[in-house]
Amino acid sequence: MENINLANAYTEAVVIINNLKKEDYDKIPISYINYLEENCNPNYEFKYDISKRFSQQKVLDETKSVMFYLFEKFGATDKQKQIVENYKKLYYQKIEEEKKKIYDPNDIFKQSNKSTIENIVENSSNDNKIIIYNEQQNIFSKIIKKIKLFFLHNYNKF
């Protein structure tokens, strides 16, 4: 599915490139255009409306990425490249800040004031005391418990 979307995006990009102004078209190396043409989907039809701006066209996200790459690499002025670079830095900083909030090492190991043992119930039957307790379990303790039960169950079969 991804390859089909990418091939369709290349088809859309070729159509858009063919509708660029001559001076913008000439900025893109022929090798890039040939690559797009060789890898496009010949069965996919895309109509580019020259009366609308690029931002108003209904194109695939992959096409937007391809066109942005071509713009950044070959069509942007130095000032535009600097703006794009600054935007990327801010974007990646924002992503890193969100990751820090989610995976903050200081908060990972904090636990609430509750005891890990929620309930302790003592039942006596005959002379034996049975202590039942329910611990808060993390994923690792659950996995270990399942493995122990598996081996115990298999051991009892013999």
N, C-alpha and C positions, 0 to 999 in steps of 0.2 A: 504494500500500500504506500509506503514511504517513497519507494522508487517511482511509482506511478505519479504521485504528487510532485516529485522533483522533476520528472520528465515533462509533466504538464506545466510546471513553473518555467522550465527552460523554453517551452513553446511560447508561453505568454511573454517571456523576456525577449525572445527573438522578434516577436511581432511588435513589441514596444520599441525595441532598438531600431527596427526598420522604419518606425514613424518618428524618430528623433530628427532634430535639425542636422544638417550636413556637418556643421562644425562640432556638434556634440557626438555624432556618430563617428567622426574621424578620430576622436580622442580614445576610443576603445580599440585595442589591438585586434587585428583580424583573427589571431589565434583564439582569443576568448569567444569571439562571435562564432567561429567554426566549431569550437567545443560545444557551445550551446546548441548549435544546429545539429551536430552529430548525435547529441544525447536527448534531443527533444522527442516528444511523442507525436508522430505524424498523424495519428488518428484523432488528436485533440484539436478542436477548433476554438479559436479565441478571436473575438472581434474587439478591436480597440477603437473607441470613440474619440476621434481627434478634437471634438468640440468640448470635451471634458478634460479637466486637469487629471494628473496621475492619481492624486489622492481621492478623486471621485470615482475612479474606475473600480470595478469589482474584479480584483485579482487575488490569487492565492497568497497566503502569508509567505510561502517559499519564494514567490515571485518578488515580493517586496524585499526580501532578504537579498536576492540576487541583484536586484536593481540598486539597492543601497550599497552593496559591495562595489558594484561597478562605478557608482557615483563617487563613493569615498576614494576608491583607488585611482580613478582616471578623470573624473569630471569636476571634483571639488577644488575650489581655490584653497590657498594656504589658510586663509582666515576660516573658511568653512571646515577644513580638516581640523583646525584647532578647536572649533566649536564642537564638532563631533567627538573629538578626543576628550574634551572636558565633560561632555554629557556621559560618555562611557565610564569615565572615572567616577562620576557622581552615582551613576546607576549601579556599578559594582560595589561602591561603598555602602549604598543603601541595602543591597543584598547581603553584604557581610554583616551589617548591623542587625538585620533581621535574623540571620543565623546565630549571632551572638545572643540575641534575646531568647531564641528558642533553645539553644544548646549552651547556655551560660554555665561554665564549669562550677561556679560558686553555688548555683541553685540546684544542680543535678543531685548532689548528695545531701541536701537539706531534707529533713523529714519533719513531719509535724510533731507536736509535743506528745502525741499519743504513744502509748507503749506498743511495741510490735506484737505483743500478745493482747488480743482484744478481750477475750473471755477466758477465765479460768473457772472451771466447774469441777468440783470434787464430788464424786459419787462413790459411795461405798456399797459394795455388794459382798456379802459374807465377810471375810477378813481381808479382802483385797481392796486397795484404794485405786481407783482409776482417775487419772487426771486428764481431762480433755481440754485442750487449748487450741485456739484457732489463730495462727500467725498470719500476718500480712505477707503475702508471697509475691516475689517478683518472678519474672519469666524464667530465670535460671533455676530457681528452687522448684518451680512447677515442672520443668523438664526433668530435673534430677528425680523428683518424686515419681514421675511417670516411668522413668527407666527402672527405678527400684521396684515399682509395682510389677512391671513387666517381668523382671527376673524372678521376683518372688512368686508370681503366678506360674511361670514356667518351671520353677524349682519344685513347687507343690504338685505338679503333674507327675513327677517321677516318683 
